[in-house]
Structure formats: structure tokens, C-alpha cells
Amino acid sequence: MAGKNIVKKAANRLKSDNERGARNGLIEDLFYDFNRARAEVYKMNFIRGIFFGFGSVLGGTVVIALLAWMLSLFVDIPGIGNSIQDIQQTIQRDREK
């Protein structure tokens, strides 16, 4: 009984490994069909990196701006209101310079 389970597991493992290998081979073939020249691949990855960096900076700026705006809504709350006002004054002083 234990021998059958071992054979069955080995057969399933072999099948999944073959499928994984076939998928990887297909992906590599598609990659090399679309990108035959390494220069094109490098250029595409460089441009993609520039856009990724720009999007990251833009997204971070939007998140920080929204966070600052949300904090400005809590200025009237005792305790944290004074700290938020100090932050706002610091930002305004830096803008005026």
C-alpha cells in the first residue's frame, strides 16, 4: 500500500515538473521571439524603469499630500492639534523661503 502511494506521488511530481518545464520553455520562446536583439531588451527595460520611478515618485507625492490634508482636518482636536499646527507652520515657513 505504501509503495503505491510513493509511486503515485512520484508520478504526480513528474507530471507537474514536466508541465512547469513546458510552461517555462514556452515563456522563453515567446520572450526570444518578441525580443531578438539584446539592445532592444535593454532599451525597453530602461524605459520601463524610468516610468516605474516616475510613477513611484508621483504616487508617493500624492499619498503625502493626502496625508497632510487629512492631518489638517484634525487641528481643532486637543492634544494633537498643536502638533499639527506646528507642522503646518513649519511647512508654510519653508514655502516662504
C-alpha distances in whole Angstrom, upper triangle without the diagonal:
4,5,5,7,9,10,11,13,14,16,17,19,20,21,23,24,26,27,29,30,32,33,35,36,38,39,41,42,44,45,47,48,50,51,52,55,54,57,56,53,55,58,55,53,57,58,55,55,59,58,55,58,60,58,57,60,61,59,59,63,62,60,63,65,64,63,66,68,65,67,70,70,69,72,74,71,73,71,69,72,74,71,71,75,75,72,74,77,76,74,78,80,77,78,82,82
4,5,5,6,9,10,11,12,14,15,16,18,20,21,22,24,26,27,28,30,32,33,34,36,37,39,40,42,43,45,46,48,49,50,52,51,55,54,51,52,55,53,51,54,56,53,53,56,56,53,55,58,56,54,58,59,56,57,60,60,58,60,63,61,60,64,65,63,64,68,68,67,70,72,69,70,68,67,70,72,69,68,72,72,69,71,75,73,72,75,77,75,75,79,79
4,5,5,6,9,10,11,12,14,15,16,18,20,21,22,24,26,27,29,30,31,33,35,36,37,39,41,42,43,45,47,48,48,51,50,53,53,49,51,54,52,50,54,55,52,52,56,56,53,55,58,56,55,58,60,57,57,61,61,59,61,64,63,62,65,67,65,66,70,69,69,72,74,71,73,71,69,72,74,71,70,74,74,71,73,76,74,73,76,78,76,76,80,80
4,5,5,6,9,10,10,12,14,15,16,18,20,21,22,24,25,27,29,30,31,33,35,36,37,39,40,42,43,45,46,47,50,49,52,52,48,50,53,51,49,53,54,51,51,55,54,52,54,57,55,54,57,58,56,57,60,60,58,60,63,61,61,64,66,64,65,69,68,68,71,73,70,72,70,68,71,73,70,69,73,73,70,72,75,74,72,76,77,75,76,79,79
4,5,5,6,8,10,10,12,14,15,16,18,20,21,22,24,26,27,28,30,31,33,34,36,37,39,40,42,43,44,46,48,47,51,50,46,48,51,49,47,50,51,48,49,52,51,49,51,54,52,50,54,55,52,53,57,56,54,57,60,58,57,61,62,60,61,65,64,64,67,69,67,68,66,64,67,69,66,66,69,70,67,68,72,70,69,72,74,71,72,76,76
4,5,5,6,9,10,10,12,14,15,16,18,20,21,22,24,26,27,28,30,31,33,34,36,37,39,40,42,43,44,46,45,48,48,45,46,49,47,45,48,50,47,47,51,50,48,50,53,51,49,53,54,52,52,56,56,54,56,59,58,57,61,62,60,61,65,65,64,68,69,67,68,66,64,67,69,66,65,69,69,66,68,71,69,68,71,73,71,71,75,75
4,5,5,6,9,10,10,12,14,15,16,18,20,21,22,24,26,27,28,30,31,33,35,36,37,39,41,42,42,45,44,48,47,44,46,49,47,45,48,50,47,47,51,50,48,50,53,51,50,54,55,53,53,57,57,55,58,60,59,58,62,63,62,63,66,66,66,69,71,69,71,69,66,69,71,68,67,71,71,68,70,73,71,69,73,75,72,73,76,76
4,5,5,6,9,10,11,12,14,15,17,18,20,21,23,24,26,27,29,30,32,33,35,36,37,39,40,41,44,43,47,46,43,45,48,45,44,47,48,45,46,49,49,46,49,51,49,48,52,53,50,51,55,55,53,55,58,57,56,60,61,59,61,64,64,64,67,69,67,68,67,64,67,69,66,65,69,69,66,68,71,69,68,71,73,70,71,74,74
4,5,5,6,9,10,11,12,14,15,16,18,20,21,22,24,26,27,28,30,32,33,34,36,38,38,40,42,41,45,44,40,42,45,43,41,44,46,42,43,47,46,43,46,48,46,45,49,50,47,48,52,52,50,52,55,54,53,57,58,56,58,61,61,61,64,66,64,65,63,61,64,66,63,62,66,66,63,64,68,66,64,68,69,67,67,71,71
4,5,5,6,9,10,10,12,14,15,16,18,20,21,22,24,26,27,28,30,31,33,34,36,37,38,40,39,43,42,39,41,44,42,40,43,45,42,42,46,46,43,45,48,46,46,49,50,48,49,53,52,51,53,56,55,54,58,59,58,59,62,62,62,66,68,65,67,65,63,65,67,64,63,67,67,64,65,69,67,65,68,70,67,68,72,72
4,5,5,6,9,10,11,12,14,15,16,18,20,21,23,24,26,27,29,30,32,33,35,36,37,39,39,42,41,38,41,43,41,40,43,45,42,43,46,45,43,46,48,47,46,50,51,48,49,53,53,51,54,56,55,55,59,60,58,60,63,63,63,66,69,66,68,66,64,67,69,66,64,68,68,65,66,70,68,66,69,71,68,69,72,72
4,5,5,6,9,10,11,12,14,15,17,18,20,21,23,24,26,27,29,30,31,33,34,36,38,38,41,40,37,39,42,39,38,41,42,39,40,44,43,40,43,46,43,43,46,48,45,46,50,49,48,50,53,52,52,55,56,55,56,60,59,60,63,65,63,65,63,61,63,65,62,61,65,65,62,63,66,65,63,66,68,65,66,69,69
4,5,5,6,9,10,10,12,14,15,16,18,20,21,22,24,26,27,28,30,32,33,34,36,35,39,38,34,36,39,37,35,39,40,37,38,41,41,38,41,44,42,41,44,46,43,44,48,48,46,49,51,50,50,54,55,53,55,58,58,58,62,64,62,63,62,59,62,63,60,59,63,63,60,61,64,63,61,64,66,63,63,67,67
4,6,5,6,9,10,10,12,14,15,16,18,20,21,22,24,26,27,28,30,31,32,35,34,37,37,34,36,39,36,35,39,40,37,38,42,41,39,42,44,43,42,46,47,45,46,50,49,48,51,53,52,52,56,57,56,57,61,61,61,64,66,64,66,64,62,64,66,63,62,65,65,62,63,67,65,63,66,68,65,65,69,69
4,5,5,6,9,10,11,12,14,15,17,18,20,21,23,24,26,27,29,30,31,34,34,37,36,33,35,38,36,34,38,39,36,37,41,40,38,41,43,42,41,45,46,44,45,49,48,47,50,52,51,51,55,56,55,56,60,60,60,63,65,64,66,64,61,63,66,63,61,65,65,61,63,66,64,62,65,67,64,64,68,68
4,5,5,6,9,10,11,12,14,15,16,18,20,21,22,24,26,27,28,30,32,32,35,34,31,33,35,33,31,35,36,33,34,38,37,35,37,40,38,38,41,42,40,41,45,45,43,46,49,47,47,51,52,51,53,56,56,56,59,62,60,62,60,57,60,62,59,57,61,61,58,59,62,60,58,61,63,61,61,64,64
4,5,5,6,9,10,10,12,14,15,16,18,20,21,22,24,26,27,28,30,29,33,32,29,31,34,31,30,34,35,32,33,37,36,34,37,39,38,37,41,42,40,41,45,45,43,46,49,48,48,51,53,52,53,56,57,57,60,63,61,63,61,58,60,62,59,58,61,61,58,59,62,60,58,61,63,60,60,64,64
4,5,5,6,9,10,10,12,14,15,16,18,20,21,22,24,25,26,29,29,32,31,28,31,34,31,30,34,35,33,34,37,37,35,38,40,39,39,42,43,42,43,46,46,45,48,51,50,50,53,55,54,55,58,59,59,62,65,63,65,63,61,63,65,62,60,63,63,60,61,64,62,60,63,65,62,62,66,66
4,5,5,6,9,10,11,12,14,15,17,18,20,21,23,24,25,28,28,31,30,27,30,32,30,29,32,33,31,32,35,35,33,36,38,36,36,40,41,39,41,44,44,43,46,48,47,47,51,52,51,53,56,56,57,60,62,61,63,61,58,60,62,59,58,61,61,58,59,62,60,58,61,63,60,60,64,63
4,5,5,6,9,10,11,12,14,15,16,18,20,21,22,24,26,26,29,28,25,27,29,27,26,29,31,28,29,32,32,30,33,35,33,33,37,38,36,38,41,41,40,43,45,44,45,48,49,48,50,53,53,54,57,60,58,60,58,56,58,59,56,55,58,58,55,56,59,57,55,58,60,57,57,60,60
4,5,5,6,9,10,11,12,14,15,16,18,20,21,22,24,24,27,26,23,26,29,26,25,29,30,28,29,33,32,31,33,36,35,35,38,39,38,39,43,43,42,45,47,47,47,50,51,51,52,55,56,57,60,62,61,63,61,58,60,62,59,57,60,60,57,58,61,59,56,59,61,58,58,62,61
4,5,5,6,9,10,10,12,14,15,16,18,20,21,24,24,27,26,23,26,28,26,26,29,30,28,30,33,32,31,34,36,35,35,39,40,38,40,43,43,43,45,48,47,48,51,52,51,53,56,57,58,60,63,62,64,62,59,61,63,60,58,61,61,58,59,62,60,57,60,62,59,59,63,62
4,5,5,6,9,10,11,12,14,15,17,18,20,22,22,25,24,21,24,26,24,23,27,27,25,26,30,29,28,31,33,31,32,35,36,35,36,40,39,39,42,44,43,44,47,48,48,50,52,53,54,57,59,58,61,59,56,58,59,56,55,58,58,54,55,58,56,54,57,59,56,55,59,59
4,5,5,6,9,10,10,12,14,16,16,18,20,20,23,22,19,21,24,21,20,24,25,23,24,28,27,26,29,31,30,30,34,35,34,35,38,39,38,41,43,43,43,46,48,47,49,52,52,53,56,59,58,60,58,55,57,58,55,54,57,57,53,54,57,55,52,55,57,54,54,57,57
4,5,5,6,9,10,11,12,14,15,16,19,19,22,21,19,21,24,22,21,25,26,24,26,29,29,28,31,33,32,33,36,37,36,38,41,41,41,44,46,46,46,49,51,50,52,55,56,57,59,62,61,63,62,58,60,62,59,57,60,60,56,57,60,58,55,58,60,56,56,60,59
4,5,5,6,9,10,10,12,14,15,18,19,22,20,18,21,23,21,21,25,25,23,25,29,28,27,30,32,31,32,35,36,35,37,40,40,40,43,45,44,45,48,49,49,51,54,54,56,58,61,60,63,61,58,59,61,58,56,59,59,55,56,59,57,54,57,59,56,55,59,59
4,5,5,6,9,10,11,12,14,17,17,20,18,15,18,20,18,17,21,22,20,22,25,24,23,26,29,27,28,32,32,31,33,36,36,36,39,41,41,42,45,46,46,48,50,51,52,55,58,57,59,58,54,56,58,55,53,55,55,52,52,55,53,51,53,55,52,52,55,55
4,5,5,6,8,10,10,11,14,14,17,16,13,16,19,17,17,20,21,20,21,25,25,24,27,29,28,29,32,33,33,34,37,38,38,40,42,43,43,46,47,48,49,52,53,54,57,60,59,61,59,56,58,59,56,54,57,56,53,54,56,54,51,54,56,53,52,56,55
4,5,5,6,9,10,10,14,15,18,16,14,18,20,18,18,22,23,21,24,27,26,26,29,31,30,31,35,35,35,37,40,40,40,43,45,45,46,49,50,50,52,54,55,57,59,62,61,64,62,59,60,62,59,57,59,59,56,56,59,57,54,57,58,55,54,58,57
4,6,5,6,8,10,13,14,17,15,13,17,18,16,17,20,21,19,22,24,24,24,27,29,28,29,32,33,32,35,37,37,38,40,42,42,43,46,47,47,50,52,53,54,57,60,59,62,60,57,58,60,56,54,57,57,53,54,56,55,52,54,56,53,52,55,55
4,5,5,6,8,11,11,14,12,10,13,15,13,13,17,18,16,18,21,21,21,24,26,25,26,29,30,30,32,35,35,36,38,40,40,41,44,45,46,48,50,51,52,55,58,57,60,58,55,56,57,54,52,55,54,51,51,54,52,49,52,53,50,49,53,52
4,5,5,5,8,10,13,11,10,13,15,14,15,18,19,18,20,23,23,23,26,28,28,29,32,33,33,35,37,38,39,41,43,43,45,47,48,49,51,53,54,56,58,61,61,63,61,58,59,60,57,55,58,57,53,54,57,54,52,54,55,52,51,55,54
4,6,6,10,12,14,12,12,15,16,15,17,20,20,19,22,24,24,25,28,29,29,31,33,34,34,36,39,39,40,42,44,44,46,48,49,50,52,54,55,57,59,62,62,64,63,59,60,62,59,57,59,59,55,55,58,56,53,55,57,54,53,56,56
4,6,9,11,13,10,9,13,14,12,14,17,17,16,19,21,21,22,25,26,26,27,30,31,31,33,35,36,37,39,41,41,43,45,46,47,49,51,52,54,56,59,59,61,60,57,57,59,56,53,56,56,52,52,55,53,50,52,54,50,49,53,52
4,6,7,9,7,6,10,11,10,11,14,15,15,17,19,20,20,23,25,25,27,29,30,30,32,35,35,36,39,40,41,42,45,46,46,48,50,52,54,56,59,59,61,60,56,57,58,55,53,55,55,51,51,54,51,48,51,52,49,48,51,51
4,7,9,8,8,11,13,12,14,17,18,18,20,22,23,24,26,28,28,30,32,33,34,36,38,39,40,42,43,44,46,48,49,50,52,54,55,57,59,62,62,64,63,59,60,61,58,56,58,58,54,54,57,54,51,54,55,52,51,54,53
4,5,5,7,9,10,11,13,15,16,17,19,21,22,23,25,26,27,29,31,32,33,35,37,38,39,41,42,44,45,47,48,49,51,53,55,56,58,62,61,64,62,58,59,60,57,55,57,56,53,53,55,53,50,52,53,50,49,52,51
4,5,5,6,9,10,11,12,14,15,16,18,20,21,22,24,26,27,29,30,31,33,35,36,37,39,40,42,43,45,46,47,49,51,53,54,56,59,59,61,59,56,57,58,54,52,55,54,50,51,53,50,47,50,51,47,47,50,49
4,5,5,6,9,10,10,12,14,15,17,18,20,21,23,24,26,27,29,30,31,33,35,36,37,39,41,42,43,45,46,48,50,51,53,55,58,58,60,59,55,56,56,53,51,53,52,49,49,51,48,46,48,49,45,44,47,46
4,5,5,6,9,10,11,12,14,15,17,18,20,21,22,24,26,27,28,30,32,33,34,36,37,39,40,42,43,45,46,48,50,52,53,57,57,59,58,54,55,55,52,50,52,52,48,48,50,48,45,47,48,44,44,47,46
4,5,5,6,8,10,10,12,14,15,16,18,20,21,22,24,26,26,28,30,31,32,34,36,37,38,40,42,43,44,46,48,50,51,55,55,57,55,52,53,53,50,48,50,50,46,46,49,46,43,46,47,43,43,46,45
4,5,5,6,9,10,10,12,14,15,16,18,20,21,23,24,25,27,29,30,31,33,34,36,37,39,40,42,43,45,47,48,50,53,53,55,54,50,51,52,48,46,49,48,44,44,47,44,41,44,45,41,40,44,42
4,5,5,6,8,10,11,13,14,15,17,18,20,21,23,24,26,27,29,30,32,33,35,36,38,39,41,42,44,46,47,49,52,53,55,53,50,50,51,48,46,47,47,43,43,45,43,40,42,43,40,39,42,41
4,5,5,6,9,10,11,12,14,15,16,18,20,21,22,24,26,27,28,30,32,33,34,36,37,39,40,42,44,46,47,51,51,53,52,48,49,50,47,44,46,46,42,42,45,42,39,41,43,39,38,42,41
4,5,5,6,9,10,10,12,14,15,16,18,20,21,22,24,25,26,28,30,31,32,34,36,37,38,40,42,44,45,49,49,51,49,46,46,47,44,42,44,44,40,40,43,40,37,40,41,38,37,40,40
4,5,5,6,9,10,11,12,14,15,17,18,20,21,23,24,26,27,29,30,32,33,35,36,38,39,41,43,44,48,48,50,48,45,45,46,43,41,43,42,38,39,41,38,35,38,39,35,34,38,37
4,5,5,6,9,10,11,12,14,16,16,18,20,21,23,24,26,27,29,30,32,33,35,36,38,40,42,43,46,47,49,48,44,44,45,42,40,42,41,37,37,40,37,34,36,38,34,33,36,36
4,5,5,6,9,10,10,12,14,15,16,18,20,21,22,24,26,27,28,30,31,33,34,36,38,40,41,45,45,47,46,42,43,44,41,38,40,40,36,36,39,37,34,36,38,34,33,37,36
4,5,5,6,9,10,10,12,14,15,16,18,20,21,22,24,26,27,28,30,31,33,35,36,38,40,43,43,45,44,40,41,41,38,36,38,38,34,34,37,34,31,34,35,32,31,35,34
4,5,5,6,9,10,11,12,14,15,17,18,20,21,23,24,26,27,29,30,32,33,35,37,38,42,42,44,43,39,40,40,37,35,37,36,32,33,35,32,29,32,33,29,29,32,31
4,5,5,6,8,10,10,12,14,15,16,18,20,21,22,24,26,27,28,30,31,33,35,37,40,40,43,42,38,38,39,36,34,36,36,32,32,34,32,29,31,33,29,28,32,32
4,6,5,6,9,10,10,12,14,15,16,18,20,21,22,24,26,27,28,30,32,34,35,39,39,41,40,36,37,38,35,32,35,34,30,31,33,31,28,31,32,29,28,32,32
4,5,5,6,9,10,11,12,14,15,17,18,20,21,23,24,26,27,29,31,32,34,37,37,39,38,34,35,36,32,30,32,32,28,28,31,28,25,28,29,26,26,29,29
4,5,5,6,8,10,11,12,14,15,17,18,20,21,23,24,26,27,29,31,32,36,36,39,37,34,34,35,32,29,31,31,27,27,29,27,24,26,28,24,23,27,27
4,5,5,6,8,10,10,12,14,15,16,18,20,21,22,24,26,27,29,31,34,35,37,36,32,33,34,31,28,30,30,27,26,29,27,24,27,29,26,24,28,28
4,5,5,6,9,10,10,12,14,15,16,18,20,21,22,24,26,28,29,33,33,35,34,30,30,32,29,26,29,28,25,25,28,26,23,25,27,24,24,27,27
4,5,5,6,9,10,11,12,14,15,16,18,20,21,23,25,26,28,31,31,34,32,29,29,30,27,24,26,26,22,22,25,23,20,22,24,21,20,24,24
4,5,5,6,9,10,11,12,14,15,17,18,20,21,23,25,27,30,31,33,32,28,28,29,27,24,26,26,22,22,24,23,19,22,24,21,20,23,24
4,5,5,6,9,10,11,12,14,15,17,18,20,22,24,25,29,29,31,30,27,27,28,26,23,25,25,22,22,25,23,20,23,25,22,21,25,26
4,5,5,6,9,10,10,12,14,15,16,18,20,22,23,27,27,29,28,24,24,26,23,20,23,23,19,19,22,20,17,20,22,20,19,23,24
4,5,5,6,9,10,11,12,14,15,17,19,21,22,25,26,28,27,23,23,24,22,19,21,21,17,17,19,18,15,17,20,17,16,20,21
4,6,5,6,9,10,10,12,14,15,17,19,21,24,25,27,27,23,23,24,22,19,21,22,18,17,20,20,16,18,21,19,18,22,23
4,5,5,6,9,10,11,12,14,16,17,19,23,23,25,24,21,21,23,20,17,20,20,17,17,20,19,16,19,22,20,19,23,24
4,5,5,6,9,10,10,12,15,16,17,21,21,23,22,18,18,20,17,14,17,17,13,13,17,16,13,16,18,16,16,20,21
4,5,5,6,9,10,11,13,15,16,19,20,23,22,19,18,19,17,14,16,17,13,12,15,15,12,14,17,16,15,18,20
4,5,5,6,9,10,11,13,15,18,19,22,21,18,17,19,18,14,16,18,15,14,17,17,15,17,20,19,18,21,23
4,5,5,6,9,10,11,13,17,16,19,18,15,15,17,15,12,14,15,12,12,16,16,14,16,19,18,18,21,23
4,5,5,6,9,10,11,15,15,18,17,14,13,14,12,9,11,12,9,9,12,12,10,12,16,15,15,18,20
4,5,5,7,9,11,14,15,18,18,15,13,15,14,11,12,14,12,10,14,15,12,14,17,17,16,19,21
4,5,5,7,10,12,13,16,16,13,12,15,14,10,13,15,13,12,16,17,15,17,20,20,19,22,25
4,5,5,7,10,10,13,13,9,9,11,10,7,9,12,10,9,13,14,13,15,18,18,18,21,23
4,5,6,9,10,13,14,11,9,11,10,7,8,11,9,8,11,13,12,13,16,17,17,19,22
4,6,8,9,12,14,11,9,12,13,9,10,14,13,11,15,17,16,16,20,21,20,22,25
4,6,6,9,10,8,6,10,10,8,9,13,12,12,15,17,16,17,20,21,22,24,26
4,6,8,9,7,4,7,8,6,6,10,10,10,12,14,15,15,18,20,20,21,24
4,6,9,8,5,8,11,9,9,13,14,13,15,18,18,18,21,23,23,24,27
4,6,6,5,8,10,10,11,14,15,15,17,19,20,21,23,25,25,27,29
4,6,5,7,10,10,11,13,15,16,17,19,21,22,23,25,26,28,30
4,6,6,8,10,11,12,14,15,17,18,20,21,23,24,26,27,29
4,6,5,6,9,10,11,12,14,16,17,19,20,21,23,25,26
4,6,5,6,9,10,10,12,14,15,16,18,20,21,23,25
4,5,5,6,9,10,10,12,14,15,16,18,20,21,23
4,5,5,6,9,10,11,13,14,15,17,19,20,22
4,5,5,6,9,10,11,12,14,15,17,19,20
4,5,5,6,9,10,10,12,14,15,17,19
4,5,5,6,9,10,11,12,14,15,17
4,5,5,6,9,10,11,12,14,16
4,5,5,6,9,10,11,12,15
4,5,5,6,9,10,11,13
4,5,5,6,9,10,11
4,5,5,6,9,10
4,5,5,6,9
4,5,5,7
4,5,5
4,6
4
